[in-house]
Amino acid sequence: MRAWSAVPVLVALVLAGCAVAGPRADIPPAGPLPTAEPMVRVGVAVNVEGVTVSSDAAYEIVDGGGSVVARPAAGEAWRISTSEDGLDARGPDRRRARGLTPPVVVRSAGDVVTVDGMAYRGTALIQPGEAGRVTVVNTLALEAYLLGVVPHELGERPESEIEAVKAQAVAARTYAIRHLGARGGPFDFFATVADQVYRGLSGEEAVARRAVEETRGEIVTYRGEAILAYYHSTCGGRTANVEEVWVHRDPVPYLRSVSDVTADGGAYCDSSNRYRWSERWTRSELLAALGRGLAEHAGWRVGSPQRVRRLEIEERTSSGRVARLVVETDDGRFTVRGDSARWVLRPEPDRILNSSRFELDGRVQGGEIVSLTAEGGGWGHGVGMCQMGAIGRARAGQSYREILRTYYQGTDIVRLY
């Protein structure tokens, strides 16, 4: 087992990172670039039983036909849910409107609506979801959307790190522009790591607001098209080629492996608490993890393995990540490729491995592995911008433009509006 070099952990950060579960399986085509600020649609509550709406100002509830259902006073809460003949809205004092034509729009005189206690700029559009549930779509301008994204993708940063926050703002804006309309459904983005973490007005923060405002309308392009602006928390010293991680992807010129090593031999991202990490499994934990992971993620028909005979990294990528992991149990031999190793070898049922850049050390007894240790580096898929690296580069005096052009090679930064 190759030992990772020891680097002091300076801060402990939890960064959301774009598409922690991996980016969308489909690659959205690059459409024409807007010349004015677009509106975006965010699924802030998807397939829930019902929602409670209100506002700090007077607001209206309007049905799909344009009729005003109610004009509640500021602070007055209404509950909206489905019924057999449409949507129902129920207010205080037994006021109720039944069978409303969807979608129902909630709009406020103050341009801020509250959905289940979370405040959002713009309007809320409510429509039937699956199996008698409802979906709430927050419609707002792109720049307002970014105000609720950037603080949660990079964390709250001090003014001294504003260049990293600007880089995050431009990357998040680019991601949004490239993915507008790509889902073909009622909304453009989930408010989760399935796209970009979005917490609305409730999550806004001063430094992020300044970063969004000072980069207004700017995106990263390659040959005149908005790029696939993937990013992640911590690269561990080197980012990855996109095709290394998601093995069915073709190479992308600007999503190439980039060194994050500094002149003194450290790394720009080494202040992350996931720069280096360790995970351990007992025999029973390993059997459970592989049984679950091979079935749920890889789709193999496996039972409940009783013995793990071999667990070996047979091939690595040029950036040092797992290219091919071989698993042999009493149920058979399985080959796991690329970033899938993080999902098959989960430390806990609801937590994947931090990255695919790791070494394995197993203790073998009686022809089976009875304990396993993974020593690794980095957090996230490793493609595109390293968020902790961007912070380190900002601390070293690099501008947001330098940061973006480092992680997205050969690109340009342009202002659309």
ZALUM-685233 format. One record per residue: residue in three letters; chain; x negated, y negated, z of N, C-alpha, C in turn. Coordinates in steps of 0.05 Angstrom, whole numbers. Layout:
<sites>
residu;chaine;n_u;n_v;n_w;ca_u;ca_v;ca_w;c_u;c_v;c_w
ala;A;X;Y;Z;X;Y;Z;X;Y;Z
...
</sites>
This chain:
<sites>
residu;chaine;n_u;n_v;n_w;ca_u;ca_v;ca_w;c_u;c_v;c_w
met;A;-17;24;0;0;0;0;-18;-25;0
arg;A;-13;-44;-18;-28;-69;-20;-17;-88;2
ala;A;-35;-99;18;-26;-117;39;-23;-145;28
trp;A;-2;-158;37;2;-186;29;-16;-204;47
ser;A;-27;-225;35;-43;-244;51;-26;-258;71
ala;A;-37;-264;94;-22;-277;116;-21;-307;111
val;A;3;-318;112;7;-347;108;25;-357;131
pro;A;18;-378;144;34;-388;167;62;-397;157
val;A;82;-390;172;109;-399;166;114;-426;179
leu;A;118;-447;163;119;-474;173;148;-482;180
val;A;167;-473;163;195;-480;168;211;-455;162
ala;A;235;-455;173;254;-433;168;278;-445;154
leu;A;281;-440;128;303;-451;113;320;-429;101
val;A;345;-435;98;363;-417;84;374;-432;61
leu;A;364;-425;37;373;-438;12;392;-419;-2
ala;A;413;-431;-13;433;-414;-26;421;-402;-52
gly;A;409;-418;-69;398;-407;-93;420;-400;-113
cys;A;417;-410;-137;437;-405;-158;439;-376;-164
ala;A;464;-366;-164;469;-339;-173;452;-319;-158
val;A;454;-318;-132;438;-300;-116;444;-271;-125
ala;A;469;-266;-133;476;-239;-142;468;-234;-171
gly;A;451;-251;-182;445;-250;-210;464;-267;-226
pro;A;455;-278;-248;472;-296;-264;494;-280;-277
arg;A;513;-295;-289;535;-282;-303;524;-262;-324
ala;A;538;-240;-327;530;-220;-346;530;-232;-375
asp;A;548;-250;-381;549;-263;-407;531;-287;-407
ile;A;519;-293;-430;503;-317;-433;519;-337;-448
pro;A;527;-359;-436;544;-378;-450;530;-391;-473
pro;A;543;-393;-496;529;-407;-518;526;-436;-512
ala;A;505;-448;-523;500;-476;-519;518;-493;-537
gly;A;538;-506;-526;556;-522;-541;546;-551;-545
pro;A;561;-568;-558;553;-596;-562;551;-610;-535
leu;A;531;-627;-533;527;-641;-507;547;-664;-505
pro;A;559;-668;-482;578;-691;-478;563;-717;-479
thr;A;577;-738;-487;566;-765;-487;578;-782;-465
ala;A;598;-771;-451;610;-784;-428;612;-763;-406
glu;A;614;-773;-381;616;-755;-358;641;-737;-361
pro;A;637;-710;-361;660;-692;-363;673;-687;-336
met;A;698;-677;-338;712;-667;-314;705;-637;-312
val;A;704;-627;-287;699;-599;-283;721;-587;-265
arg;A;724;-560;-267;745;-546;-252;731;-525;-235
val;A;735;-526;-208;722;-508;-190;743;-491;-175
gly;A;739;-465;-176;757;-447;-161;749;-447;-131
val;A;762;-464;-115;755;-466;-87;769;-446;-69
ala;A;791;-435;-78;805;-413;-64;817;-395;-85
val;A;806;-371;-88;814;-353;-109;828;-329;-98
asn;A;853;-325;-107;870;-303;-99;873;-301;-69
val;A;883;-322;-57;889;-322;-29;919;-321;-25
glu;A;928;-315;0;957;-311;5;972;-337;2
gly;A;960;-359;9;973;-385;7;954;-406;18
val;A;959;-432;13;941;-453;23;957;-475;36
thr;A;944;-489;54;955;-512;67;941;-537;56
val;A;957;-556;46;946;-580;34;954;-604;49
ser;A;937;-625;49;943;-650;61;924;-671;50
ser;A;924;-695;61;906;-716;53;905;-737;75
asp;A;883;-752;77;881;-774;96;897;-799;86
ala;A;906;-798;61;922;-819;50;949;-808;41
ala;A;968;-825;34;993;-815;23;987;-799;-3
tyr;A;1002;-778;-7;996;-761;-31;1022;-751;-43
glu;A;1019;-738;-67;1042;-727;-81;1037;-698;-87
ile;A;1059;-683;-87;1059;-655;-96;1077;-655;-121
val;A;1065;-648;-144;1079;-649;-169;1080;-622;-182
asp;A;1103;-613;-193;1104;-586;-205;1094;-588;-234
gly;A;1093;-564;-247;1082;-562;-273;1098;-577;-294
gly;A;1123;-584;-288;1139;-599;-307;1136;-629;-304
gly;A;1120;-638;-284;1116;-666;-280;1134;-678;-259
ser;A;1152;-663;-247;1170;-673;-227;1157;-675;-200
val;A;1161;-697;-186;1149;-701;-159;1166;-685;-139
val;A;1153;-666;-127;1167;-648;-108;1169;-662;-81
ala;A;1147;-675;-73;1147;-688;-47;1126;-710;-47
arg;A;1130;-730;-30;1110;-751;-26;1104;-752;4
pro;A;1088;-734;13;1082;-733;42;1065;-757;51
ala;A;1069;-764;77;1053;-785;89;1025;-775;94
ala;A;1006;-793;99;979;-786;106;978;-767;130
gly;A;963;-745;127;960;-726;149;982;-705;151
glu;A;1003;-708;134;1025;-688;135;1017;-663;119
ala;A;1019;-640;131;1010;-615;118;1034;-600;105
trp;A;1029;-590;82;1048;-573;68;1035;-546;61
arg;A;1051;-526;61;1041;-499;55;1052;-490;28
ile;A;1034;-481;11;1042;-472;-16;1035;-443;-20
ser;A;1054;-428;-29;1051;-399;-33;1068;-390;-56
thr;A;1066;-364;-63;1081;-354;-86;1108;-344;-77
ser;A;1126;-342;-96;1152;-329;-92;1159;-314;-118
glu;A;1181;-300;-118;1189;-285;-141;1193;-302;-166
asp;A;1201;-327;-162;1208;-344;-184;1189;-368;-187
gly;A;1165;-366;-178;1145;-387;-181;1129;-392;-156
leu;A;1127;-418;-149;1112;-426;-125;1131;-440;-106
asp;A;1126;-437;-81;1142;-450;-60;1125;-470;-45
ala;A;1136;-493;-38;1122;-513;-22;1139;-518;3
arg;A;1127;-516;26;1141;-518;51;1127;-539;69
gly;A;1143;-559;77;1132;-580;94;1143;-579;122
pro;A;1138;-600;138;1149;-601;165;1179;-606;164
asp;A;1192;-603;187;1221;-608;190;1238;-592;170
arg;A;1228;-568;164;1242;-548;147;1246;-558;119
arg;A;1232;-578;110;1233;-586;82;1220;-565;65
arg;A;1232;-559;43;1222;-537;26;1231;-540;-2
ala;A;1213;-534;-20;1219;-534;-49;1213;-506;-60
arg;A;1232;-494;-73;1229;-466;-81;1227;-464;-112
gly;A;1215;-443;-121;1215;-437;-150;1202;-458;-167
leu;A;1180;-470;-157;1167;-491;-172;1152;-480;-197
thr;A;1154;-494;-218;1140;-486;-242;1110;-491;-239
pro;A;1093;-471;-242;1064;-475;-239;1053;-488;-264
pro;A;1030;-501;-262;1015;-504;-236;1025;-528;-220
val;A;1022;-527;-194;1029;-549;-177;1004;-566;-172
val;A;1007;-592;-175;984;-610;-172;988;-627;-147
val;A;966;-628;-131;965;-644;-107;946;-667;-113
arg;A;957;-692;-112;940;-715;-117;944;-737;-97
ser;A;923;-750;-89;924;-769;-67;918;-797;-76
ala;A;930;-816;-62;924;-844;-68;895;-851;-61
gly;A;883;-835;-43;856;-839;-36;836;-822;-52
asp;A;846;-807;-71;830;-790;-89;815;-769;-73
val;A;825;-761;-50;814;-739;-34;836;-722;-24
val;A;835;-696;-29;856;-678;-19;842;-657;-1
thr;A;857;-646;17;847;-627;36;861;-600;31
val;A;845;-579;28;855;-552;23;845;-534;45
asp;A;863;-524;62;855;-507;84;832;-520;101
gly;A;835;-545;106;817;-559;123;792;-570;110
met;A;787;-564;84;764;-573;69;772;-596;51
ala;A;757;-619;53;764;-642;37;750;-642;10
tyr;A;764;-648;-11;753;-648;-38;760;-674;-52
arg;A;741;-685;-67;747;-707;-84;764;-697;-108
gly;A;780;-715;-120;795;-708;-143;822;-696;-136
thr;A;832;-677;-151;859;-665;-147;856;-636;-142
ala;A;877;-624;-131;879;-595;-128;901;-584;-145
leu;A;895;-564;-161;915;-552;-178;920;-523;-168
ile;A;945;-517;-162;951;-491;-150;969;-475;-169
gln;A;961;-450;-173;976;-433;-192;975;-404;-182
pro;A;994;-388;-192;994;-360;-183;968;-346;-190
gly;A;959;-329;-172;936;-313;-176;944;-284;-181
glu;A;928;-265;-172;934;-237;-175;951;-227;-152
ala;A;968;-208;-157;983;-193;-136;997;-212;-116
gly;A;1012;-231;-127;1027;-249;-109;1011;-269;-93
arg;A;987;-274;-102;970;-293;-88;968;-319;-104
val;A;953;-338;-93;949;-363;-107;920;-369;-111
thr;A;914;-386;-131;887;-395;-136;888;-426;-136
val;A;869;-438;-123;867;-467;-122;843;-477;-138
val;A;848;-495;-156;826;-506;-173;823;-536;-166
asn;A;799;-543;-158;793;-571;-153;783;-584;-179
thr;A;797;-604;-189;789;-617;-214;777;-645;-206
leu;A;753;-650;-216;740;-675;-209;718;-680;-229
ala;A;706;-705;-228;684;-712;-246;659;-697;-238
leu;A;642;-692;-258;618;-676;-254;600;-688;-233
glu;A;595;-714;-233;577;-725;-213;588;-722;-185
ala;A;614;-724;-181;626;-720;-155;623;-691;-147
tyr;A;625;-672;-166;621;-644;-160;592;-639;-150
leu;A;573;-652;-162;545;-648;-154;540;-658;-126
leu;A;554;-678;-117;551;-688;-89;557;-666;-69
gly;A;575;-647;-76;582;-625;-58;566;-600;-63
val;A;549;-600;-84;532;-577;-91;504;-580;-80
val;A;491;-602;-87;462;-605;-82;454;-600;-53
pro;A;469;-611;-33;460;-606;-5;462;-577;3
his;A;478;-561;-10;482;-533;-2;464;-514;-18
glu;A;454;-524;-41;435;-508;-56;407;-512;-46
leu;A;400;-536;-36;373;-541;-28;371;-546;2
gly;A;393;-549;16;392;-556;44;388;-586;47
glu;A;393;-597;71;389;-625;76;359;-631;78
arg;A;350;-649;61;321;-655;60;316;-684;68
pro;A;292;-690;79;286;-718;86;280;-734;61
glu;A;281;-761;65;275;-779;43;248;-774;30
ser;A;229;-765;45;202;-760;35;202;-738;14
glu;A;223;-721;12;224;-699;-7;245;-705;-28
ile;A;251;-730;-33;272;-738;-52;267;-727;-80
glu;A;241;-724;-88;236;-714;-115;245;-685;-119
ala;A;243;-669;-98;253;-642;-100;283;-642;-102
val;A;296;-660;-87;325;-662;-88;335;-671;-115
lys;A;320;-690;-127;326;-698;-154;324;-675;-174
ala;A;303;-659;-171;299;-636;-188;323;-617;-186
gln;A;332;-613;-161;355;-596;-156;380;-608;-169
ala;A;384;-634;-167;407;-647;-179;408;-644;-209
val;A;385;-647;-222;384;-644;-251;388;-615;-259
ala;A;377;-596;-244;381;-568;-251;410;-560;-247
ala;A;422;-569;-225;451;-563;-221;469;-575;-242
arg;A;462;-600;-250;478;-613;-271;475;-598;-298
thr;A;451;-589;-303;445;-574;-328;461;-548;-328
tyr;A;460;-534;-305;475;-509;-303;504;-514;-309
ala;A;515;-535;-297;544;-541;-301;550;-547;-330
ile;A;534;-564;-342;539;-571;-370;538;-546;-388
arg;A;519;-529;-384;516;-505;-401;539;-485;-397
his;A;551;-485;-373;572;-465;-367;600;-476;-368
leu;A;604;-501;-375;631;-512;-377;647;-496;-397
gly;A;671;-486;-388;689;-472;-405;681;-444;-412
ala;A;658;-434;-401;648;-408;-409;665;-385;-398
arg;A;679;-389;-376;695;-367;-365;721;-362;-380
gly;A;730;-382;-394;755;-379;-409;780;-375;-392
gly;A;778;-382;-366;801;-379;-348;809;-405;-337
pro;A;822;-405;-314;833;-430;-303;812;-448;-291
phe;A;787;-439;-287;767;-456;-276;740;-450;-288
asp;A;722;-469;-286;695;-467;-297;675;-452;-279
phe;A;677;-458;-253;658;-447;-234;672;-437;-209
phe;A;661;-416;-197;667;-409;-170;652;-428;-152
ala;A;662;-431;-127;649;-449;-108;629;-434;-90
thr;A;618;-412;-101;601;-394;-86;575;-389;-102
val;A;558;-371;-91;534;-364;-105;538;-350;-131
ala;A;563;-343;-137;569;-332;-164;563;-353;-185
asp;A;565;-378;-178;556;-401;-194;538;-418;-177
gln;A;549;-440;-166;534;-457;-148;550;-462;-123
val;A;538;-462;-100;552;-466;-75;563;-495;-74
tyr;A;589;-497;-70;602;-523;-70;620;-525;-46
arg;A;616;-547;-30;632;-550;-6;648;-576;-6
gly;A;650;-589;-29;667;-613;-31;656;-636;-15
leu;A;675;-654;-9;668;-678;7;657;-671;34
ser;A;666;-649;45;657;-641;72;627;-635;73
gly;A;615;-630;50;587;-623;50;568;-644;40
glu;A;578;-668;34;561;-689;23;541;-699;43
glu;A;519;-710;32;497;-718;50;481;-741;35
ala;A;469;-759;51;459;-784;40;436;-780;20
val;A;416;-764;26;393;-760;8;402;-747;-18
ala;A;419;-727;-16;430;-714;-40;446;-734;-57
arg;A;461;-751;-44;477;-771;-58;458;-790;-74
arg;A;437;-798;-61;418;-816;-75;405;-801;-99
ala;A;398;-775;-95;386;-760;-117;405;-757;-141
val;A;430;-752;-135;450;-749;-157;453;-776;-171
glu;A;456;-797;-156;460;-824;-168;436;-833;-185
glu;A;411;-827;-175;388;-837;-189;381;-820;-213
thr;A;393;-796;-216;389;-780;-240;415;-777;-256
arg;A;434;-795;-252;460;-793;-265;458;-787;-295
gly;A;472;-766;-303;474;-758;-331;450;-744;-342
glu;A;429;-739;-326;405;-726;-336;407;-696;-335
ile;A;398;-683;-356;397;-653;-357;371;-645;-370
val;A;365;-619;-368;342;-607;-380;350;-594;-407
thr;A;336;-600;-428;343;-588;-454;319;-574;-467
tyr;A;325;-556;-485;304;-543;-501;314;-544;-530
arg;A;300;-557;-547;307;-561;-575;335;-572;-578
gly;A;342;-591;-561;367;-605;-563;391;-592;-550
glu;A;387;-569;-536;408;-554;-523;404;-553;-493
ala;A;426;-554;-478;424;-551;-449;413;-523;-443
ile;A;393;-522;-425;381;-496;-419;398;-480;-399
leu;A;391;-454;-397;401;-437;-375;385;-443;-350
ala;A;394;-461;-334;378;-472;-312;380;-455;-287
tyr;A;369;-431;-289;369;-413;-266;349;-423;-245
tyr;A;355;-418;-220;337;-425;-199;341;-406;-176
his;A;323;-406;-157;323;-387;-135;309;-400;-111
ser;A;310;-387;-88;299;-399;-64;268;-399;-64
thr;A;256;-376;-65;227;-373;-61;215;-353;-80
cys;A;195;-361;-95;184;-343;-115;162;-325;-103
gly;A;150;-333;-81;130;-317;-68;102;-321;-80
gly;A;99;-341;-97;73;-346;-109;73;-347;-139
arg;A;93;-335;-152;96;-335;-181;124;-329;-189
thr;A;135;-345;-207;162;-340;-217;161;-317;-238
ala;A;184;-309;-248;185;-286;-265;196;-293;-293
asn;A;187;-277;-313;200;-279;-339;228;-268;-337
val;A;247;-280;-350;275;-272;-347;279;-243;-354
glu;A;265;-233;-375;269;-205;-383;257;-185;-364
glu;A;239;-194;-347;228;-176;-326;249;-169;-305
val;A;266;-188;-299;285;-186;-277;311;-173;-287
trp;A;322;-184;-308;346;-173;-320;339;-160;-346
val;A;335;-134;-345;321;-119;-366;336;-118;-392
his;A;362;-126;-392;377;-126;-417;376;-153;-431
arg;A;362;-172;-418;360;-199;-430;337;-201;-449
asp;A;340;-217;-470;318;-223;-488;301;-244;-475
pro;A;275;-246;-483;258;-267;-472;270;-295;-479
val;A;265;-314;-461;274;-342;-466;249;-359;-463
pro;A;243;-376;-482;218;-391;-482;213;-407;-457
tyr;A;233;-418;-445;229;-435;-422;233;-421;-395
leu;A;241;-396;-396;243;-380;-371;221;-360;-370
arg;A;196;-371;-368;172;-355;-368;160;-356;-340
ser;A;143;-337;-334;129;-335;-308;110;-359;-305
val;A;112;-372;-281;96;-395;-275;82;-391;-248
ser;A;57;-397;-246;42;-395;-221;51;-417;-202
asp;A;55;-410;-177;62;-430;-156;39;-433;-137
val;A;15;-424;-144;-9;-425;-127;-21;-453;-128
thr;A;-29;-462;-105;-42;-489;-102;-72;-486;-107
ala;A;-85;-510;-109;-114;-510;-114;-130;-497;-91
asp;A;-119;-497;-67;-134;-486;-44;-127;-456;-39
gly;A;-112;-444;-58;-106;-416;-56;-80;-409;-42
gly;A;-66;-430;-31;-40;-425;-19;-19;-424;-41
ala;A;6;-430;-33;27;-431;-53;46;-454;-45
tyr;A;57;-467;-65;76;-489;-60;100;-480;-44
cys;A;107;-455;-46;131;-445;-32;125;-431;-5
asp;A;99;-433;4;92;-417;28;103;-427;54
ser;A;118;-449;54;132;-458;78;158;-444;83
ser;A;166;-428;63;191;-413;66;188;-390;86
asn;A;210;-385;101;209;-362;120;212;-335;105
arg;A;216;-336;79;216;-311;63;192;-310;44
tyr;A;173;-327;48;149;-325;31;137;-297;33
arg;A;135;-288;57;127;-260;62;147;-248;82
trp;A;154;-223;78;174;-210;95;169;-180;97
ser;A;183;-168;115;181;-139;119;208;-127;126
glu;A;214;-104;115;238;-89;121;231;-60;128
arg;A;246;-48;146;241;-21;154;266;-4;155
trp;A;264;21;147;287;40;148;279;65;163
thr;A;296;75;180;293;101;191;303;122;171
arg;A;300;147;176;309;168;158;339;165;152
ser;A;355;162;173;384;161;169;392;135;154
glu;A;378;113;161;384;87;147;377;89;118
leu;A;355;101;111;346;104;83;366;121;68
leu;A;374;143;79;394;161;66;420;146;60
ala;A;429;131;80;454;116;77;451;94;56
ala;A;428;80;56;424;58;37;423;69;9
leu;A;408;90;4;406;101;-23;432;113;-33
gly;A;445;127;-15;471;139;-23;491;117;-32
arg;A;491;96;-17;509;74;-23;500;59;-47
gly;A;474;52;-48;464;35;-69;465;48;-97
leu;A;457;74;-98;457;88;-123;485;90;-135
ala;A;504;94;-117;532;97;-127;545;71;-134
glu;A;542;51;-116;556;26;-119;543;8;-140
his;A;517;7;-141;504;-12;-160;496;2;-186
ala;A;483;25;-184;473;38;-208;495;54;-222
gly;A;516;61;-207;538;75;-220;535;105;-223
trp;A;513;115;-210;509;144;-212;528;159;-194
arg;A;535;183;-202;552;200;-186;535;216;-167
val;A;532;205;-143;516;218;-123;534;223;-99
gly;A;527;244;-84;542;250;-60;529;235;-36
ser;A;525;249;-15;511;238;8;485;253;10
pro;A;463;240;-1;437;254;-1;429;262;27
gln;A;416;285;30;407;295;55;376;293;58
arg;A;363;289;35;334;288;36;324;268;14
val;A;306;251;21;293;234;2;264;244;-2
arg;A;259;256;-25;234;269;-30;212;250;-40
arg;A;221;230;-55;202;212;-68;215;185;-72
leu;A;200;164;-67;209;136;-71;184;121;-79
glu;A;181;116;-105;156;105;-115;160;84;-137
ile;A;144;63;-135;144;42;-156;125;51;-178
glu;A;136;59;-201;120;70;-222;109;49;-242
glu;A;123;26;-242;114;5;-261;121;-22;-249
arg;A;103;-41;-254;107;-69;-245;108;-88;-269
thr;A;120;-111;-264;121;-131;-285;96;-148;-283
ser;A;92;-166;-302;68;-182;-303;67;-202;-280
ser;A;90;-207;-267;91;-225;-244;90;-210;-217
gly;A;85;-184;-219;82;-168;-194;108;-157;-183
arg;A;130;-159;-197;155;-149;-187;160;-120;-196
val;A;180;-107;-185;185;-79;-192;197;-78;-220
ala;A;185;-62;-237;196;-58;-264;211;-31;-265
arg;A;200;-11;-251;212;15;-250;208;28;-223
leu;A;230;34;-209;229;48;-183;241;75;-187
val;A;227;96;-179;237;124;-182;245;134;-154
val;A;270;144;-153;281;155;-129;287;185;-134
glu;A;277;202;-117;283;231;-119;295;240;-92
thr;A;320;250;-94;333;261;-70;342;289;-77
asp;A;355;302;-58;366;329;-64;389;328;-84
asp;A;399;303;-90;420;300;-110;408;295;-138
gly;A;382;292;-141;370;288;-167;349;266;-168
arg;A;341;260;-192;320;240;-197;333;215;-210
phe;A;328;192;-200;340;167;-211;319;146;-216
thr;A;322;132;-238;304;110;-245;319;84;-243
val;A;309;66;-227;321;39;-222;302;18;-235
arg;A;314;0;-251;297;-19;-265;302;-47;-256
gly;A;280;-63;-256;282;-92;-252;295;-99;-225
asp;A;310;-121;-226;322;-132;-202;342;-114;-189
ser;A;351;-93;-203;369;-73;-191;358;-60;-166
ala;A;331;-59;-164;319;-47;-140;328;-61;-115
arg;A;334;-87;-116;342;-101;-92;370;-92;-83
trp;A;386;-83;-101;413;-75;-95;415;-45;-86
val;A;397;-29;-97;397;-1;-90;384;4;-63
leu;A;363;-12;-58;349;-8;-33;357;-30;-13
arg;A;382;-31;-5;391;-52;13;384;-46;42
pro;A;375;-67;56;369;-63;85;394;-59;101
glu;A;416;-72;92;442;-70;106;464;-68;84
pro;A;487;-58;91;508;-54;70;515;-80;55
asp;A;515;-103;70;523;-128;57;499;-147;52
arg;A;475;-136;52;451;-153;47;432;-138;29
ile;A;426;-151;6;406;-139;-12;378;-146;-4
leu;A;359;-133;-15;331;-138;-9;324;-166;-18
asn;A;307;-180;-3;301;-208;-9;291;-213;-38
ser;A;275;-195;-48;265;-199;-75;256;-171;-86
ser;A;249;-171;-111;239;-146;-123;208;-146;-123
arg;A;196;-164;-109;167;-165;-107;159;-153;-80
phe;A;154;-127;-80;148;-114;-55;131;-89;-59
glu;A;120;-79;-37;105;-54;-36;119;-36;-17
leu;A;117;-9;-22;130;10;-5;109;28;9
asp;A;115;34;34;98;53;50;117;72;65
gly;A;117;97;57;135;116;69;120;137;86
arg;A;131;146;108;120;167;124;134;193;116
val;A;118;213;107;129;238;97;125;260;117
gln;A;146;275;121;144;298;140;161;321;129
gly;A;149;344;126;164;367;116;174;363;88
gly;A;160;348;71;168;344;44;190;323;39
glu;A;196;308;60;215;286;56;206;261;70
ile;A;216;239;61;209;213;73;226;209;98
val;A;214;205;120;228;202;146;229;174;156
ser;A;213;156;144;214;128;150;202;113;126
leu;A;211;87;123;201;72;100;197;43;108
thr;A;176;30;98;171;2;103;167;-12;76
ala;A;180;-34;72;175;-51;49;163;-77;58
glu;A;140;-84;46;127;-110;51;129;-126;26
gly;A;142;-149;28;148;-164;4;143;-194;6
gly;A;149;-207;-16;146;-236;-18;167;-248;-35
gly;A;178;-271;-26;198;-285;-41;226;-279;-33
trp;A;244;-296;-43;273;-293;-38;288;-301;-62
gly;A;303;-283;-74;318;-288;-98;307;-274;-122
his;A;320;-280;-145;313;-265;-169;286;-273;-181
gly;A;277;-298;-175;250;-306;-184;249;-320;-211
val;A;273;-324;-224;273;-336;-250;278;-366;-248
gly;A;263;-381;-264;268;-410;-265;255;-425;-242
met;A;269;-446;-233;257;-463;-212;257;-450;-185
cys;A;234;-451;-172;231;-442;-144;238;-466;-126
gln;A;260;-464;-111;269;-486;-95;248;-494;-73
met;A;238;-474;-60;218;-481;-39;192;-490;-52
gly;A;186;-480;-76;163;-491;-91;167;-520;-99
ala;A;192;-527;-106;198;-554;-113;194;-573;-89
ile;A;201;-563;-65;197;-579;-41;167;-582;-36
gly;A;152;-561;-39;123;-563;-35;110;-581;-55
arg;A;120;-581;-80;109;-598;-100;116;-628;-94
ala;A;140;-633;-85;148;-660;-77;130;-670;-54
arg;A;124;-653;-35;107;-660;-13;79;-667;-23
ala;A;71;-654;-45;44;-659;-57;44;-683;-75
gly;A;67;-696;-78;67;-721;-94;77;-718;-122
gln;A;87;-694;-130;97;-690;-158;125;-703;-160
ser;A;130;-713;-184;157;-725;-190;176;-703;-198
tyr;A;202;-709;-197;222;-689;-205;218;-680;-234
arg;A;210;-699;-251;205;-692;-279;182;-672;-281
glu;A;160;-676;-266;138;-658;-266;147;-630;-256
ile;A;163;-630;-235;172;-605;-223;189;-589;-243
leu;A;208;-603;-256;225;-589;-275;210;-579;-299
arg;A;191;-595;-309;176;-586;-333;156;-564;-326
thr;A;149;-561;-301;132;-539;-293;147;-513;-293
tyr;A;171;-513;-281;186;-488;-279;201;-481;-304
tyr;A;208;-501;-320;222;-496;-346;203;-506;-368
gln;A;185;-488;-377;164;-496;-395;174;-505;-423
gly;A;162;-526;-433;168;-535;-460;194;-550;-463
thr;A;206;-559;-441;232;-572;-442;230;-602;-441
asp;A;253;-615;-446;255;-644;-444;277;-651;-424
ile;A;275;-674;-412;295;-685;-394;308;-708;-408
val;A;334;-706;-413;349;-727;-428;372;-737;-412
arg;A;380;-761;-417;404;-773;-404;427;-773;-424
leu;A;449;-760;-416;472;-757;-433;491;-781;-432
tyr;A;493;-793;-409;512;-816;-405;502;-834;-383
</sites>
